[in-house]
Amino acid sequence: MLPNVKNGAVVPFVAPANRLDALFDRLMGEDGGMSPQGWARTPMAMWADDDHIWIEAEMPGVSEPDLDVTVHKDTLFIRAERKPQEGRRYVYNGRSFGRFERAIALPEAVDADNVRATLKDGVLCIELAKRPESKPKKIAIQAG
């Protein structure tokens, strides 16, 4: 299928499942009004158990030197920069490039000295150890 052309620019076909996203993009800008570079909606997941909080963020095209992960109080900051590949003349490009910053409020207190982050296959994996006071504490029941 050939792409649509609007004012000389290639406009991708919007599948029915993506119409709500497309409407939101038109109202708020392609970045959802969050980032001038347009990739603030980077898919992320967060989950927790009794001892840790884990976060995974999709970061395709980001190299380790262009990535910064910081914990301050109860907030995790992810800063990155995705750079276009030099020498390419795009016919169509749906990717966003530039700087990205996201602040994530953590649901519980974490030990900032005990955080691990890895970048593998374009996925940033962050493991945050909960502080002892954040962990559930089982209370022993005494015979009455």
Backbone as a chain_set.jsonl record, in Angstrom:
{"seq": "MLPNVKNGAVVPFVAPANRLDALFDRLMGEDGGMSPQGWARTPMAMWADDDHIWIEAEMPGVSEPDLDVTVHKDTLFIRAERKPQEGRRYVYNGRSFGRFERAIALPEAVDADNVRATLKDGVLCIELAKRPESKPKKIAIQAG", "coords": {"N": [[0.84, -1.164, 0.0], [0.568, 2.201, -0.842], [1.916, 5.075, 0.763], [0.079, 7.838, 2.243], [0.132, 11.215, 1.05], [0.579, 14.408, 2.271], [0.598, 17.78, 2.006], [3.097, 17.561, 0.777], [4.482, 15.889, 2.5], [5.098, 12.598, 3.715], [2.51, 10.706, 5.032], [1.706, 8.297, 7.327], [-0.489, 5.448, 6.983], [-3.25, 5.105, 9.14], [-4.152, 2.604, 11.182], [-7.295, 1.138, 12.233], [-7.127, 0.332, 14.964], [-5.337, 2.092, 15.966], [-6.476, 4.575, 15.972], [-7.372, 6.096, 18.178], [-4.949, 6.799, 19.398], [-3.935, 8.312, 17.269], [-5.768, 10.434, 17.187], [-5.307, 11.59, 19.694], [-2.634, 12.331, 19.284], [-2.998, 14.307, 17.313], [-4.374, 16.245, 18.765], [-2.695, 16.85, 20.962], [-0.176, 16.973, 19.909], [2.41, 15.051, 18.381], [3.94, 14.019, 20.375], [2.389, 13.76, 22.589], [2.312, 16.022, 24.053], [4.38, 16.059, 25.842], [7.139, 15.987, 25.3], [9.476, 17.654, 23.302], [10.772, 16.135, 21.436], [9.298, 13.86, 20.861], [9.371, 11.159, 21.719], [8.465, 10.509, 24.244], [6.558, 8.74, 24.996], [7.64, 6.259, 25.364], [7.456, 2.801, 25.591], [6.997, 1.248, 28.726], [7.356, -0.85, 31.632], [6.479, -1.689, 34.985], [7.007, -3.512, 37.919], [6.696, -5.26, 41.087], [7.981, -7.033, 43.958], [8.257, -8.409, 47.267], [10.853, -7.547, 47.885], [12.04, -6.047, 45.801], [11.772, -3.539, 43.173], [11.073, -3.544, 39.793], [11.865, -2.184, 36.622], [11.277, -1.925, 33.195], [12.241, -0.502, 30.172], [11.708, 0.348, 26.837], [14.264, 1.004, 24.633], [15.194, 1.279, 21.88], [17.87, 1.751, 19.62], [19.361, 3.385, 21.277], [22.462, 3.999, 22.715], [24.699, 2.836, 25.306], [26.455, 4.952, 26.332], [24.83, 7.155, 25.871], [22.845, 7.195, 27.731], [21.328, 7.766, 30.867], [20.701, 6.98, 34.185], [19.133, 7.802, 37.156], [18.513, 7.92, 40.658], [16.624, 9.74, 42.898], [15.555, 10.524, 45.98], [12.243, 9.626, 46.057], [11.998, 9.18, 43.35], [12.663, 8.024, 40.085], [14.828, 8.799, 37.501], [15.11, 8.771, 34.047], [17.19, 9.436, 31.461], [17.944, 9.975, 28.096], [19.422, 9.841, 24.804], [18.584, 9.584, 21.492], [20.089, 9.133, 18.464], [20.011, 10.024, 15.015], [21.003, 7.884, 12.303], [23.904, 8.631, 10.565], [24.198, 9.845, 7.213], [21.944, 8.781, 6.022], [19.144, 9.159, 3.864], [16.02, 9.649, 4.445], [13.05, 8.239, 3.157], [10.7, 7.799, 4.386], [10.188, 8.255, 7.841], [9.316, 7.086, 10.844], [10.371, 7.158, 13.313], [11.467, 8.784, 16.316], [13.88, 11.186, 17.195], [16.469, 12.533, 19.295], [16.709, 14.162, 22.531], [15.531, 12.613, 25.523], [13.592, 12.485, 28.421], [12.437, 11.131, 31.395], [10.576, 11.08, 34.349], [9.899, 8.973, 36.987], [7.677, 8.26, 39.446], [8.342, 6.445, 42.263], [6.752, 3.66, 43.801], [7.45, 2.905, 46.367], [9.931, 3.382, 48.988], [13.315, 3.195, 47.993], [16.61, 1.704, 48.067], [19.04, 3.723, 47.196], [21.705, 3.168, 46.819], [21.741, 0.615, 45.996], [21.018, -0.176, 43.299], [20.569, -1.567, 40.134], [21.281, -1.386, 36.679], [20.792, -2.418, 33.357], [21.427, -2.573, 29.847], [20.174, -4.197, 27.209], [19.726, -5.576, 24.066], [18.189, -3.372, 23.26], [16.5, -2.905, 25.393], [16.076, -1.394, 28.446], [16.758, -2.46, 31.618], [15.96, -2.14, 34.943], [16.738, -2.685, 38.268], [15.621, -2.179, 41.433], [16.389, -2.182, 44.764], [14.308, -2.497, 47.559], [14.05, -0.376, 50.43], [14.683, -1.427, 53.798], [12.619, -0.579, 55.586], [10.495, -0.375, 53.882], [9.742, -2.872, 53.198], [7.435, -5.58, 53.587], [6.535, -6.689, 56.834], [6.339, -9.527, 58.675], [4.267, -10.31, 61.333], [4.594, -12.006, 64.281], [2.278, -14.111, 65.837], [1.319, -14.405, 69.093], [0.627, -16.946, 71.442], [-2.32, -16.734, 73.299]], "CA": [[0.0, 0.0, 0.0], [1.327, 3.431, -0.916], [1.601, 5.996, 1.857], [-0.617, 9.085, 1.926], [0.993, 12.388, 0.994], [-0.154, 15.59, 2.706], [1.488, 18.94, 1.943], [4.428, 17.134, 0.371], [5.08, 14.996, 3.492], [4.51, 11.268, 3.763], [1.69, 10.493, 6.22], [1.418, 6.865, 7.38], [-1.863, 4.987, 7.135], [-3.588, 4.87, 10.543], [-5.025, 1.443, 11.336], [-8.382, 1.421, 13.172], [-6.729, 0.127, 16.357], [-4.492, 3.202, 16.383], [-7.169, 5.844, 15.754], [-7.393, 6.884, 19.402], [-3.615, 7.384, 19.5], [-3.801, 9.332, 16.236], [-6.553, 11.579, 17.622], [-4.557, 12.192, 20.79], [-1.474, 12.975, 18.686], [-3.43, 15.534, 16.639], [-4.769, 17.231, 19.761], [-1.606, 17.203, 21.864], [1.119, 16.881, 19.242], [2.802, 13.643, 18.278], [4.624, 13.598, 21.593], [1.465, 13.765, 23.714], [2.511, 17.247, 24.814], [5.317, 15.79, 26.917], [8.531, 16.141, 24.938], [9.58, 18.192, 21.959], [11.363, 15.154, 20.541], [8.286, 12.925, 20.44], [9.414, 9.753, 22.144], [8.171, 10.434, 25.671], [5.649, 7.623, 25.246], [8.409, 5.032, 25.287], [6.805, 1.749, 26.388], [7.653, 0.854, 29.976], [6.614, -1.715, 32.544], [7.005, -1.688, 36.344], [6.38, -4.485, 38.811], [7.397, -5.35, 42.366], [7.717, -8.106, 44.906], [8.539, -7.924, 48.616], [12.207, -7.03, 48.034], [12.524, -5.226, 44.695], [10.938, -2.949, 42.126], [11.727, -3.685, 38.494], [11.351, -1.353, 35.542], [11.833, -2.172, 31.871], [11.895, 0.559, 29.231], [12.194, 0.074, 25.487], [15.195, 2.049, 24.221], [15.882, 0.888, 20.653], [18.705, 2.77, 19.001], [20.084, 4.17, 22.275], [23.663, 3.313, 23.18], [24.962, 3.009, 26.733], [26.962, 6.278, 26.706], [23.78, 8.159, 25.702], [21.794, 6.835, 28.673], [21.624, 8.123, 32.248], [19.662, 6.55, 35.127], [19.409, 8.414, 38.453], [17.465, 7.831, 41.681], [16.683, 10.816, 43.88], [14.423, 10.363, 46.897], [11.278, 8.611, 45.623], [11.81, 9.332, 41.912], [13.673, 7.481, 39.173], [14.963, 9.613, 36.3], [15.752, 8.137, 32.893], [17.514, 10.416, 30.425], [18.611, 9.3, 26.988], [19.415, 10.534, 23.523], [18.594, 8.713, 20.317], [20.655, 9.919, 17.372], [19.78, 9.414, 13.695], [22.196, 7.34, 11.672], [24.428, 9.581, 9.582], [24.274, 9.441, 5.819], [20.672, 8.267, 5.501], [18.127, 10.077, 3.345], [14.791, 8.92, 4.705], [11.848, 8.404, 2.36], [9.743, 7.905, 5.477], [10.8, 7.944, 9.122], [8.366, 7.166, 11.949], [11.123, 7.187, 14.563], [11.776, 10.089, 16.882], [15.263, 11.313, 17.627], [16.727, 13.649, 20.192], [16.803, 13.881, 23.96], [14.351, 12.047, 26.177], [13.703, 12.456, 29.875], [11.207, 10.686, 32.053], [10.648, 10.949, 35.799], [8.943, 7.96, 37.408], [7.471, 8.225, 40.892], [8.436, 5.068, 42.749], [5.671, 3.39, 44.762], [7.986, 2.666, 47.709], [11.301, 3.85, 49.169], [14.338, 2.255, 47.524], [17.987, 1.931, 48.482], [19.697, 4.323, 46.028], [23.025, 2.562, 46.66], [21.562, -0.775, 45.588], [20.248, -0.148, 42.059], [21.314, -2.114, 38.982], [20.66, -1.103, 35.387], [21.449, -3.04, 32.212], [20.833, -2.296, 28.547], [20.419, -5.362, 26.362], [18.788, -5.711, 22.949], [17.297, -2.225, 23.188], [15.62, -2.836, 26.562], [16.717, -0.975, 29.686], [16.209, -3.18, 32.774], [16.409, -1.513, 36.187], [16.35, -3.412, 39.479], [15.768, -1.305, 42.592], [16.148, -2.871, 46.034], [13.501, -1.709, 48.497], [14.653, -0.122, 51.736], [14.107, -2.341, 54.792], [11.362, -0.09, 56.159], [9.435, -0.498, 52.882], [9.391, -4.281, 53.024], [6.416, -6.077, 54.515], [7.087, -7.358, 58.007], [5.394, -10.484, 59.226], [4.151, -10.187, 62.787], [4.332, -13.298, 64.913], [1.123, -14.105, 66.731], [1.645, -15.134, 70.31], [-0.494, -17.67, 72.051], [-2.903, -15.889, 74.347]], "C": [[0.888, 1.231, 0.0], [0.945, 4.342, 0.231], [0.824, 7.194, 1.356], [0.403, 10.213, 1.865], [0.134, 13.597, 1.314], [0.835, 16.751, 2.77], [2.926, 18.544, 1.64], [5.111, 16.189, 1.343], [4.353, 13.665, 3.477], [3.782, 11.112, 5.089], [1.329, 9.019, 6.271], [-0.071, 6.584, 7.508], [-2.108, 4.681, 8.6], [-4.586, 3.721, 10.605], [-6.111, 1.763, 12.353], [-7.982, 1.291, 14.633], [-5.913, 1.313, 16.875], [-5.197, 4.552, 16.267], [-7.21, 6.709, 17.008], [-6.037, 7.55, 19.621], [-3.445, 8.52, 18.499], [-4.574, 10.592, 16.618], [-5.823, 12.326, 18.74], [-3.346, 12.943, 20.248], [-1.852, 14.288, 18.012], [-3.769, 16.629, 17.642], [-3.584, 17.742, 20.582], [-0.254, 17.308, 21.17], [1.54, 15.437, 19.271], [3.465, 13.13, 19.535], [3.698, 13.572, 22.795], [1.631, 14.997, 24.583], [3.556, 17.098, 25.901], [6.763, 16.098, 26.567], [8.63, 16.685, 23.531], [10.164, 17.185, 20.972], [10.412, 14.024, 20.168], [8.421, 11.493, 20.907], [9.244, 9.605, 23.649], [7.23, 9.287, 26.006], [6.363, 6.284, 25.095], [7.75, 3.969, 26.155], [7.653, 1.335, 27.591], [6.741, -0.079, 30.753], [7.283, -1.626, 33.915], [6.26, -2.74, 37.149], [7.241, -4.633, 40.056], [7.073, -6.647, 43.067], [8.076, -7.551, 46.29], [9.883, -7.211, 48.741], [12.656, -6.027, 46.98], [11.397, -4.58, 43.9], [11.736, -3.096, 40.839], [11.051, -2.759, 37.492], [12.055, -1.766, 34.259], [11.332, -1.062, 30.953], [12.503, 0.231, 27.875], [13.01, 1.265, 25.01], [15.911, 1.668, 22.921], [16.674, 2.053, 20.07], [19.457, 3.653, 19.966], [21.299, 3.366, 22.715], [23.93, 3.684, 24.639], [25.507, 4.396, 27.1], [25.912, 7.397, 26.609], [22.615, 7.952, 26.661], [22.237, 7.173, 30.087], [20.437, 7.727, 33.117], [20.056, 7.078, 36.503], [18.22, 8.184, 39.38], [17.689, 8.978, 42.648], [15.398, 10.767, 44.693], [13.482, 9.282, 46.373], [11.01, 8.685, 44.122], [12.986, 8.738, 41.152], [13.664, 8.353, 37.929], [15.685, 8.804, 35.23], [15.945, 9.224, 31.849], [18.292, 9.688, 29.332], [18.601, 10.205, 25.766], [19.513, 9.502, 22.417], [19.025, 9.579, 19.141], [20.358, 9.235, 16.041], [21.094, 8.918, 13.112], [22.633, 8.283, 10.556], [24.418, 8.981, 8.181], [22.983, 8.893, 5.232], [19.811, 9.408, 4.983], [16.809, 9.33, 3.431], [13.707, 9.264, 3.686], [10.675, 8.562, 3.313], [10.471, 7.535, 6.754], [9.778, 8.168, 10.224], [9.046, 7.188, 13.297], [11.319, 8.623, 15.029], [13.208, 10.077, 17.373], [15.383, 12.502, 18.564], [16.786, 13.188, 21.63], [15.459, 13.431, 24.505], [14.6, 12.119, 27.669], [12.372, 12.041, 30.457], [11.472, 10.535, 33.54], [9.541, 9.998, 36.214], [8.868, 7.973, 38.928], [7.473, 6.768, 41.335], [7.384, 4.829, 43.824], [6.142, 3.187, 46.192], [9.408, 3.188, 47.774], [12.281, 2.77, 48.726], [15.698, 2.664, 48.057], [18.76, 2.425, 47.26], [21.09, 3.743, 45.788], [22.938, 1.127, 46.151], [20.607, -0.834, 44.382], [21.133, -0.693, 40.951], [20.545, -1.799, 37.712], [21.485, -1.768, 34.288], [20.694, -2.657, 30.951], [21.199, -3.45, 27.634], [19.323, -5.445, 25.309], [17.763, -4.588, 22.912], [16.322, -2.102, 24.339], [16.46, -2.484, 27.788], [16.015, -1.685, 30.839], [16.819, -2.576, 34.034], [15.855, -2.314, 37.353], [16.661, -2.524, 40.675], [15.433, -2.09, 43.848], [15.35, -1.953, 46.957], [14.28, -1.51, 49.796], [13.981, -1.031, 52.756], [12.773, -1.876, 55.366], [10.199, -0.166, 55.176], [8.938, -1.928, 52.733], [8.31, -4.697, 54.018], [7.089, -6.832, 55.67], [6.028, -8.255, 58.603], [5.429, -10.38, 60.764], [3.781, -11.561, 63.347], [3.157, -13.15, 65.879], [1.462, -14.978, 67.929], [0.396, -15.811, 70.875], [-1.013, -16.877, 73.24], [-3.382, -16.682, 75.465]], "O": [[1.855, 1.3, 0.758], [-0.217, 4.383, 0.633], [0.898, 7.534, 0.175], [1.423, 10.168, 2.552], [-0.917, 13.795, 0.705], [1.809, 16.694, 3.52], [3.864, 19.125, 2.186], [6.213, 15.721, 1.06], [3.144, 13.608, 3.254], [4.357, 11.354, 6.15], [0.697, 8.522, 5.339], [-0.82, 7.382, 8.071], [-1.265, 4.061, 9.247], [-5.719, 3.843, 10.141], [-5.887, 2.575, 13.251], [-8.452, 2.066, 15.466], [-5.811, 1.516, 18.085], [-4.555, 5.586, 16.453], [-7.095, 7.931, 16.915], [-5.972, 8.724, 19.987], [-2.884, 9.566, 18.828], [-4.089, 11.702, 16.398], [-5.738, 13.554, 18.722], [-3.054, 14.055, 20.687], [-1.122, 15.274, 18.119], [-3.487, 17.803, 17.404], [-3.49, 18.937, 20.861], [0.726, 17.701, 21.803], [1.068, 14.672, 20.111], [3.544, 11.919, 19.74], [4.163, 13.382, 23.919], [1.155, 15.028, 25.718], [3.62, 17.932, 26.804], [7.546, 16.438, 27.454], [7.922, 16.211, 22.643], [10.048, 17.387, 19.763], [10.701, 13.284, 19.227], [7.611, 10.661, 20.498], [9.804, 8.694, 24.26], [7.114, 8.899, 27.168], [5.74, 5.286, 24.735], [7.509, 4.208, 27.338], [8.857, 1.106, 27.479], [5.526, -0.097, 30.56], [8.504, -1.502, 34.005], [5.036, -2.846, 37.071], [8.386, -4.182, 40.079], [6.045, -7.277, 42.816], [8.185, -6.336, 46.454], [10.043, -6.356, 49.612], [13.563, -5.233, 47.234], [10.244, -5.009, 43.945], [12.932, -2.807, 40.802], [9.834, -2.576, 37.51], [13.274, -1.936, 34.235], [10.147, -0.726, 30.957], [13.679, -0.121, 27.782], [12.521, 2.394, 24.981], [17.14, 1.731, 22.872], [16.202, 3.189, 20.034], [20.134, 4.588, 19.536], [21.18, 2.187, 23.05], [23.453, 4.704, 25.136], [25.062, 4.972, 28.093], [26.086, 8.463, 27.2], [21.522, 8.472, 26.435], [23.376, 6.905, 30.468], [19.299, 8.094, 32.825], [21.17, 6.839, 36.969], [17.067, 8.243, 38.953], [18.793, 9.173, 43.156], [14.301, 10.945, 44.164], [13.888, 8.126, 46.257], [9.934, 8.304, 43.661], [14.145, 8.924, 41.523], [12.603, 8.616, 37.363], [16.742, 8.226, 35.482], [14.984, 9.854, 31.408], [19.184, 8.887, 29.615], [17.872, 11.195, 25.705], [20.409, 8.658, 22.408], [18.42, 10.612, 18.854], [20.441, 8.011, 15.939], [22.16, 9.466, 13.393], [21.83, 8.68, 9.712], [24.603, 7.778, 7.995], [22.941, 8.569, 4.045], [19.754, 10.482, 5.581], [16.513, 8.479, 2.592], [13.474, 10.435, 3.387], [9.77, 9.362, 3.074], [11.281, 6.609, 6.762], [9.411, 9.308, 10.511], [8.374, 7.232, 14.328], [11.333, 9.555, 14.225], [13.686, 9.075, 17.904], [14.507, 13.364, 18.614], [16.898, 11.997, 21.919], [14.401, 13.819, 24.01], [15.707, 11.841, 28.13], [11.317, 12.537, 30.06], [12.468, 9.937, 33.946], [8.382, 10.184, 35.843], [9.862, 7.73, 39.613], [6.692, 5.958, 40.836], [7.148, 5.695, 44.666], [5.349, 3.281, 47.129], [10.033, 3.415, 46.738], [12.11, 1.591, 49.036], [15.913, 3.812, 48.445], [19.099, 1.631, 46.383], [21.603, 3.817, 44.671], [23.965, 0.496, 45.904], [19.544, -1.452, 44.439], [22.304, -0.328, 40.842], [19.322, -1.924, 37.664], [22.714, -1.693, 34.285], [19.482, -2.443, 30.977], [22.37, -3.665, 27.319], [18.135, -5.39, 25.629], [16.601, -4.816, 22.574], [15.404, -1.284, 24.282], [17.42, -3.177, 28.123], [14.807, -1.528, 31.019], [18.04, -2.51, 34.175], [14.656, -2.587, 37.42], [17.814, -2.159, 40.908], [14.323, -2.606, 43.987], [15.679, -0.777, 47.113], [15.065, -2.366, 50.203], [12.81, -1.373, 52.588], [11.887, -2.696, 55.607], [9.042, -0.039, 55.577], [7.851, -2.167, 52.208], [8.279, -4.219, 55.152], [8.09, -7.522, 55.478], [4.951, -7.799, 58.989], [6.493, -10.367, 61.382], [2.797, -12.18, 62.941], [3.069, -12.182, 66.634], [1.842, -16.14, 67.785], [-0.719, -15.299, 70.783], [-0.242, -16.411, 74.078], [-3.902, -16.131, 76.435]]}, "num_chains": 1, "name": "protein.A"}
